[in-house]
Amino acid sequence: MGTVRRVAAMAAIMVATCSVAKAAHAAEKITIMVGGIDKIIYLPAILTERLGYFAQQGLDVDVVTEPAGVAAEDEMIAGAVQGVVGFYDHTIDLQSEGIELESLVQFTTVPGEVELVATSHAAEIKTPADFKGRSLGVTGLGSSTDFLTEYLATKAGLRRKDYRLVPVDAGRTFIAAMRQHRIVGGMTTDPTAAALLTSGRAKVLIDLRTEAGTREALGGIYPAACLYMPLAWVNGHREEAAKLVHAFVQTLQYIHSHSAEEIVAQLPPSFYEGKKALYMEALKAFQPMFSTDGRMPDGGPQAVLAILSTIDPDVKATDVDLSKTYTSDFLDSAKK
């Protein structure tokens, strides 16, 4: 899963780690990069900023975006940003590469993704076994959509060389790839999925947007969207890390205490691009999947490790310490 790409990045994170102690108590801007800021699964990132919860904690936080989560994590590894809002599975994947990251607060216990198939190919693609010889869209190679697609194909008896994964990000580029027949299907999230389904261009093959669908397809839960940061940064900035977690927990509580209409009213119009009603309906469907307290669900890390070990020899061969991939320390203080 990108071992060559990680070799160069590790040198950068070593330099960043050495400077942590010097900057531990210095006031500084915290930049958080989101792997697609307009994706509903990552809603807490922009919502926390818009609600002013970062400022209430006395933090100077800049929320920026990158279309794919794997690109966002590369920026963090290189020291350009301090944290990423992306999928928890990257903390396990990167630990197998010698890079220690930690999830501070979980947003969801399901991926929130959906494997779509173009309506024109729906009759011939009924299960992941039918991926053979096909081109499938993912946000990026080495991304969580890559991991999950590979697992579904492997579970169906296919080898990696039996199908092609095409990095097409999400939103307009994913939709264009399907419309131009560069892919016959792929894994994406709302609002991209909602747009394709409403237009009739695609049908659902596997739905990972609900706990029931996730358990059926993956055999268990799959904690996904979260805030993760380098362990060295967290250890050197305990106070700031706690404040970040407190702000995000406030947002999770806001999501569960307000209607989809009230939440969407807080967002920039660019998030729904003239399709406000469509975005709102997608949010209503996904809203219950957000965590109420930001905690890692029991058995979640083990479930993710089992899936990554199935598709990646590096992860399988590594003695992954799951206790270093997430923490509840700051959640405990937030509760108090």
N, C-alpha and C positions, 0 to 999 in steps of 0.2 A: 504493500500500500504506500508506494512513494518513498522507498528507502533511499534512493539516490537523491531525491529532492531534500530529504532530511539532513543528509551529511553536511551540506553547506549551511543549512539553517542552524545546526547545533553550535557552530562556531559563534554565531551571532548571539544566541541565547546565553552562552558562557560569558560573553562580554557584558551582557545586560545583567546577569546574575551577580557579577563582581561589583557592579555599581549600586546594587540594592542597599547594602548596608550604609553607604554614604548618604543616600537619599531618603533613608527610612523615615526621618522626621521632618523632611522639608515639605513645605506646602507646594503642591504641584497639580497641574491639570491631569485628570484621569481620562484617557480616551478608550472608549469601548467600541469595538467594531462588530457589526451585526452581519451575519451571513444572509443578507436579503432583508432589509429593514421593513419592507412592506408585507412580508409574509405574516399571516395571522399567528403562526406558531411562535413568532418572536415579538408579538405585540407588546409584552411588558417593557421592552427596551425603549421604544419611542414613547409609550404611555407614561412611564416613570418620568421621563424628561418633560413631557407636555404638562403633567400634573404638578410639576415643580417639587417633586419629592427628593430629588438629588440636592437641590438648593436648600430645602428644609433641613437636610442633614449637614449642611455646611460644606458640601462637596462641589468642586468645579469639574463637571463631567461633560465630555463631548461625545455624543453618540454619532458614529459614522457608519457607512454601509459598504459592503462588498457583495456582489451577486451570489457568490458561493462560499459556504462555510470553510472549505478547505483553503481558499485564498485568504480569508480572514485570519485563520490560525497561523498562516505563514507570516502575515504582517506582525502578529503578536510574537512569534518565535524570533523574528528579526529585531524585536524591540521597538517597533514603530507604534504599537498600541499596548495598553496594559492588560486588557481583557477582551474576551470574545463572547458574544451571545450566539451560541451554536449548539451542536448536539454533544451530549455527554460522552458518546462513544469515542470521541477524539482523545479524551483523557487516557483511555485505555490503549488506543492505537499508538499514541505518541510515547506512552511509558515504555512500550515495547521497543521504541527507538531510542530510549535513554533520556527522554524529555519529560519532566514531571509537571503536570498540570492538575488543577484541583477545581471541581465544581463546588461553588459556594452556595448556590440556590437553584433548585430545580423548578422549572416552569410547568413541565408536562410529564406524564408517565407513559405517554404514547407518542409515536413519531409525528402524527398529524399529517402524514404523507399518504398519497394514493397512487397506485400503479394504474395508469390509464392505458387504453389501447384505442387507436384510431377507429372510428366507427366503420370505416371501409375495410378494416382487417379484423373486426370483432368476431366474425363467424369462424375464422381460422385460428385465432389466438384465444384459447379458452382457459389455459393454465400456464404457469411459468415454464412447463416442459415445451410449450410451443414457442418459446423465445429462440429456439435453435435457428441459426441463420438470419436472425433479425437484428436490426439496429434500434437500440433503446436509448432514450434520453435520460441523462442525469444532470444534476447541477454542475458537477465537476468530477474529474477522476480523483479518487481518494476522498470523495465527499461521503456523507452519511447516506445519500441516495444511492451512491455507488455500492457501499457496504450492504445495504438492505436488498438492492437488486441482485447482487451477487449471491447473497444468502438464499433468496427465493429460488434462484436458478439452480444453485447447488443442491438445495433440498429436493428439487424436482429431477435431479440426476444429471444435470448438465455440467460441463466443464467450462472454464472461463473462455476458452478458444471457440466455444460453440456459438457465441453471440457477440455483438459489438456494442460497447457503451460509448455514447456520444455526449460530450459535455456541451450542454445548451443553456445552462443557467436556469432561470425561471421567468415568468411573465411573458413579455412579448417575444423574446428569443425562443422560448420553449414552444409557444404557440406557433410561431413562424416555422420552426423546424418540423412540426407535425403537418402544418398546412402545405409545406413544400416537399413533403414525403421523404425528408432526410431521416426521420425516425417513424416507426410504426406505433410507438407507444413510449412510455417512460414514467418515471416517478417524479412527482411534484407535489406541491401543497397549495392550499388556498391563499390568495384568490385565483391563482392560475388554473387550478383544477375546476373551480366553480365556473370560470369563464368558458372553458372548453366543454364542460358538461352541458351548460345552458345553451351554448351555440349548437349542440348536437354533433360536434366534431369528434367527440371521444366518449368512451364508456368506461365504467369502473371495472377493473379486473380484480384488484385486491385493495381493500380499504383499511388503512392503518390510522384512520382518524378517530377511531373509537377503541375502547378497551376490548370489547368483544371481538372486533375485527383483528386487532393486534394479536390477541391470544390465539385466535384461530390460525392466523398466517404464520406467526413466529413461535407459537408454543408458550407464550408468556407475555408479561409486560415488557416495555422497552423504554425506560426513562430517556427522554430526548432533550428538548430545549432547556437550556440552562445558561448561567453565567459561569464561565471557567476562566481561570487565570493561572499564571506560572506560580508554582508552589513557593519559589524564592521570593516573588513579589508579595504574596500574601503574608509570608512569615515576617517580611520587613515592613509591612504596612497593615498591622492588625487593626488599628483604629479605623483606617479608611475602608478596609474590607468589611468591617462590621457595619459601617454606615451604608455602604453599598447594599448589603444584604437587607438591612432594615428598610431601605427605600423600596427595594423590589418586593419585599413581603407586603408592604403597604399597597403596592400596585396590585398584587395578586388578590388581596382582600377587596380592593376597589372593583376588580373585574367581577367578583362574585356578589357584589352588593349593588351593582348598577346594571341597567339594561344595555343591550347591544346598541340601541339608539344613542344612549348617553355616552357610551364609550366611543362610538364612531364620531360623535360631535367633537371629540377632543383631538381627532387626527387631521393631518393635512389633507386637503382634497386630492393631492397627487396619489394618495394611497388607493383610492378607488376610481380615479380617472373617469368620472362621469357615470360610474356604475355603482352608485352608493347603495342602492337597494340590494344588488347582488352581493356586495361585500358584507352588508349587514346580515343577510341570511346565512352566509357562510360562517360569520362570527357567531351567530346564535347557535348553530349546530356544533361548533367547536368549543364554545365558552365553558361547558361543564368539564372539559378535559384539562383545564388549567388547575394547577395545584392550589390549595387554599393556604398552605403554610410553607411551601418551598422545600419540603423535606424529601430526601431520597427514599423511595418506597422500598420496603423490605424485599430482598431478593432481586432488586433491579440491577445492581452492578453485576451480580453473578449471571443473570440472564443475558446481559449485553456481552460480557466476556465469552460466554458459550457461543454466541453467534459469530463474534469476530474470530474466535479460535477455529471455527469451522471453515472460514474462507481465507484465513491468512496464516501461513506457516510461521511467520515471525512472532505473531501474538501467541500462537499455540506453543511455541518453543520457549517463550519467556515466562518467568515466574512473576506474573503481574501481582503487585500488591494493591488490591482494590481499596484498602483503607487510605491510600494516598491519592485516590482519584476523586474523592469528595469529602466534604466536612459538614458537620452539623453544629460546630462550635458557635458560629455567628447567629444561627437560627435560634439556638438556646438563649442567647443574650437578647435577641429580638423579642422572644416570647416574654421574657422578664420585663 
